[in-house]
């Protein structure tokens, strides 16, 4: 089982939904990055359950403890270990699932592949394991912020309700003002009502989350294997419940012509404060490529979107099989679940993108692999 992401800046995830704890070991983070538990805690607070009527009622403090890798308030170049202890797990809720795989979950495939499968709350395959993503992503985002890189994420669609385009500078502020994390207030209200409607039915609903990177330099990624968009797509696709990934215009390129979507180049106006950038004096008039050309970042905002399926754990009666008795049966899933995963996935998506970018920044020579102080020389 593979539990590590990244080549130089790497994140090793461990733990399960109803185990003692969930955590992350981050290797390859350069020394002298100012880092404390609050840097990670503020990110974990964004994904923890029980924060609104449209999230799982499971009550967890999700309090981070850093066990290693920090000395006198800075990273020391050794592995950073962060851990969160589970406190509100109710494993008895899942005992009936031992031999009856839940539709839409990985129960069947995990049990067939590994035999010894922790079915409590989905075990290692639970969405709660994304705590590991967020711990690693928090460190990656803190590292990237030292180099002027910012990552923001918001919900752009729930069911058939789509958000209107919002000025990029307002996305983070607007999205933080509602539980759906949508930057369009009017659409956010309708989305929340739709989510609650499905919650009351014992059902769930899916949606789309967009993540934007601002300030990434030209030159991240490789032209053949190790493409930046390829690595981003893999990291995003490996978030539980994600069934589709788009970069830039995404699937709409299939119904477009080159003359419509080619991003044309121009020389930036050095006297225009809105166009001042350390990346390049050359820009593109549009950004249908999502900030990546030929597998390499081009200095424009990197734009990704993920299609998130409805939470498969619903209280409606569904058909399944009893693996022990080898016969069909019905199942009614109990426990506490999100009627829509999208709002809490926003920070997870940011984290996945941040981990990939931090790794590529070091691999491409923009960040010194050993000591951040060397970047100042």
QUIPENOR-V875011 format. One record per pair of residues at least 4 apart in sequence whose ideal C-beta (glycine too) atoms are under 6 Angstrom apart, sorted by the first residue. I is the first residue (numbers start at 0). GAP is how many residues later the second one is. If there is no record, write none. Layout:
I,GAP + I,GAP
//
This chain:
2,9 + 2,10 + 3,6 + 3,8 + 4,6 + 4,350 + 5,4 + 5,5 + 5,353 + 6,352 + 7,20 + 7,351 + 7,354 + 7,355 + 8,19 + 8,349 + 8,350 + 8,353 + 9,17 + 9,18 + 10,13 + 10,15 + 10,125 + 10,344 + 11,13 + 12,11 + 12,119 + 13,9 + 14,4 + 14,6 + 14,7 + 14,8 + 15,102 + 15,107 + 15,108 + 16,104 + 16,105 + 16,109 + 16,111 + 17,71 + 17,73 + 17,102 + 17,103 + 20,62 + 20,64 + 21,62 + 21,109 + 22,59 + 22,60 + 23,58 + 23,108 + 23,111 + 23,112 + 24,54 + 24,56 + 25,54 + 25,110 + 25,113 + 26,52 + 28,46 + 28,51 + 29,338 + 29,340 + 29,341 + 29,342 + 30,44 + 30,45 + 30,46 + 30,340 + 31,42 + 31,339 + 31,340 + 31,341 + 32,42 + 32,110 + 32,339 + 33,40 + 34,4 + 34,35 + 34,40 + 34,107 + 36,4 + 36,27 + 36,29 + 38,99 + 38,103 + 39,24 + 39,95 + 39,98 + 40,23 + 42,91 + 42,95 + 42,304 + 43,18 + 43,20 + 43,90 + 45,301 + 46,87 + 46,297 + 46,300 + 47,12 + 47,14 + 48,6 + 48,7 + 48,9 + 48,11 + 49,7 + 49,8 + 49,9 + 50,4 + 51,127 + 53,125 + 53,141 + 54,283 + 55,280 + 55,281 + 55,282 + 56,279 + 57,30 + 57,278 + 58,29 + 59,27 + 59,28 + 61,22 + 63,18 + 63,20 + 64,18 + 65,4 + 65,16 + 66,14 + 67,13 + 68,6 + 68,9 + 68,10 + 68,11 + 70,5 + 81,53 + 83,47 + 90,29 + 92,241 + 92,242 + 93,25 + 93,26 + 93,27 + 96,22 + 97,21 + 98,223 + 98,224 + 98,225 + 99,220 + 99,222 + 99,231 + 100,6 + 100,7 + 100,219 + 101,5 + 101,231 + 102,215 + 103,208 + 104,207 + 105,4 + 105,19 + 109,4 + 109,7 + 110,6 + 117,5 + 120,5 + 121,4 + 126,113 + 129,218 + 132,4 + 132,215 + 132,218 + 132,219 + 133,213 + 133,217 + 135,219 + 136,4 + 136,214 + 136,217 + 136,218 + 139,214 + 139,215 + 139,218 + 140,213 + 142,215 + 143,5 + 143,213 + 143,214 + 147,67 + 148,66 + 148,67 + 149,64 + 149,65 + 150,62 + 150,199 + 150,202 + 150,203 + 151,19 + 151,20 + 151,60 + 152,58 + 152,193 + 152,196 + 152,197 + 153,17 + 153,21 + 153,27 + 153,29 + 153,56 + 154,25 + 154,26 + 154,27 + 154,52 + 154,54 + 154,187 + 155,7 + 155,52 + 155,54 + 156,5 + 156,50 + 156,51 + 157,33 + 157,36 + 157,49 + 158,35 + 158,46 + 160,26 + 160,29 + 160,30 + 162,19 + 162,21 + 162,24 + 163,20 + 165,4 + 165,5 + 165,8 + 165,17 + 165,18 + 169,4 + 170,4 + 170,12 + 173,9 + 174,6 + 174,8 + 177,10 + 179,8 + 179,11 + 179,12 + 179,163 + 180,162 + 180,165 + 181,5 + 181,6 + 181,9 + 186,4 + 194,144 + 194,145 + 197,5 + 197,6 + 197,7 + 197,141 + 198,140 + 201,112 + 201,113 + 201,114 + 202,111 + 203,106 + 203,107 + 203,110 + 203,135 + 204,105 + 204,135 + 205,102 + 205,103 + 205,104 + 206,101 + 206,135 + 207,97 + 207,99 + 208,97 + 208,133 + 208,136 + 208,137 + 208,140 + 209,95 + 210,93 + 210,138 + 210,139 + 210,142 + 211,89 + 211,91 + 212,89 + 213,87 + 215,81 + 215,86 + 216,62 + 216,149 + 217,61 + 217,62 + 217,80 + 217,81 + 218,145 + 219,8 + 219,77 + 219,140 + 219,144 + 220,6 + 220,7 + 220,74 + 220,75 + 220,76 + 221,4 + 221,73 + 222,71 + 222,72 + 226,68 + 227,64 + 227,67 + 227,69 + 228,18 + 228,63 + 230,125 + 231,72 + 231,124 + 232,4 + 232,12 + 234,117 + 234,121 + 235,9 + 235,70 + 235,116 + 236,5 + 236,8 + 238,109 + 238,113 + 240,67 + 240,68 + 240,100 + 241,64 + 241,66 + 242,64 + 242,66 + 243,63 + 244,61 + 245,4 + 245,59 + 246,43 + 246,57 + 247,40 + 247,41 + 247,42 + 247,55 + 248,4 + 248,12 + 248,39 + 255,4 + 255,5 + 257,4 + 260,27 + 262,21 + 262,23 + 262,25 + 262,26 + 263,21 + 264,17 + 264,19 + 265,19 + 267,7 + 267,13 + 267,15 + 268,6 + 278,20 + 279,19 + 283,16 + 286,13 + 288,4 + 289,13 + 290,6 + 290,9 + 290,10 + 290,11 + 291,5 + 292,5 + 307,33 + 307,34 + 307,37 + 310,26 + 310,27 + 310,30 + 312,20 + 312,24 + 316,13 + 316,15 + 317,13 + 319,11 + 320,7 + 321,5 + 321,7 + 340,4 + 344,4 + 359,4 + 360,5 + 360,6 + 361,5 + 361,7 + 367,6 + 367,7
//
